Amino acid sequence: MEVTVELPDDIAKRLGEASEMPRQMLEAFAAEAYRAQRLSRHQLGQLLGLDYWETEEFLTRHEARRPFTLEDLQIDRQSLASLPQK
């Protein structure tokens, strides 16, 4: 899908180089969609062409973290319980 956005010239100039703007807009869209839980971490990485660690770096840089939920805790507890004991 291709999306076109029209901006007034003075605002576009303030936002940066025209060649960088499509990527900046895509990243802003992806970060917000992740925060709103419309994209998973994997989908965000796919959208931006990032591997796992690049996706983690992106989320940190854009402060796009989701709150840690009770469901997350339960998943972590199950994962830890399945680890071999020493």
C-alpha positions in Angstrom: 0.0 0.0 0.0 1.2 3.5 -0.8 0.2 6.4 1.4 0.5 10.1 0.4 0.7 12.9 2.9 0.5 16.5 2.0 2.3 19.0 4.3 2.6 22.7 4.0 6.1 23.6 2.7 7.1 25.5 5.8 6.2 22.6 8.1 7.9 20.1 5.8 11.1 22.1 5.9 11.1 22.1 9.7 10.6 18.4 9.9 13.8 17.6 8.0 15.2 16.4 4.7 12.5 15.3 2.2 14.5 12.2 1.4 14.3 11.0 5.1 10.7 12.0 5.7 9.0 8.8 4.4 11.1 6.6 6.7 10.6 9.0 9.7 6.8 8.9 9.1 6.8 5.1 8.8 8.8 4.8 12.0 6.4 7.2 13.8 3.4 5.2 12.6 5.0 1.9 13.5 5.9 3.0 17.0 2.4 4.4 17.7 0.7 1.3 16.3 2.9 -0.9 18.6 2.1 1.3 21.6 -1.6 1.0 20.8 -1.2 -2.8 20.5 -2.3 -2.8 16.8 1.1 -4.3 15.8 3.1 -7.0 17.5 6.9 -6.7 18.0 7.4 -9.2 15.2 5.1 -7.3 12.8 6.8 -4.0 13.7 10.2 -5.5 12.8 8.8 -6.9 9.5 7.3 -3.5 8.6 10.6 -1.7 9.2 12.9 -4.5 7.9 14.6 -5.0 11.3 15.9 -8.1 13.0 15.1 -9.0 16.6 17.8 -6.9 18.2 17.3 -4.0 15.8 13.6 -4.0 16.7 14.5 -3.9 20.4 16.8 -1.0 19.8 14.1 0.8 17.8 11.5 0.3 20.6 14.0 1.6 23.2 15.0 4.6 21.1 11.4 5.5 20.5 10.3 4.7 24.1 7.6 2.5 22.6 7.3 0.1 25.5 4.0 -1.6 26.5 3.1 -1.9 30.1 4.0 -5.2 31.7 0.8 -7.1 32.3 -0.3 -10.0 34.5 -0.5 -12.1 31.3 3.2 -11.2 30.6 4.1 -12.3 34.1 2.3 -15.6 33.7 4.1 -16.3 30.4 7.4 -15.5 32.0 6.7 -17.7 35.0 5.8 -20.6 32.6 9.0 -20.0 30.7 11.1 -20.0 33.9 9.4 -23.1 35.2 10.3 -25.0 32.0 14.0 -24.3 32.4 16.2 -27.2 33.6 17.1 -27.1 37.3 20.8 -27.2 38.2 
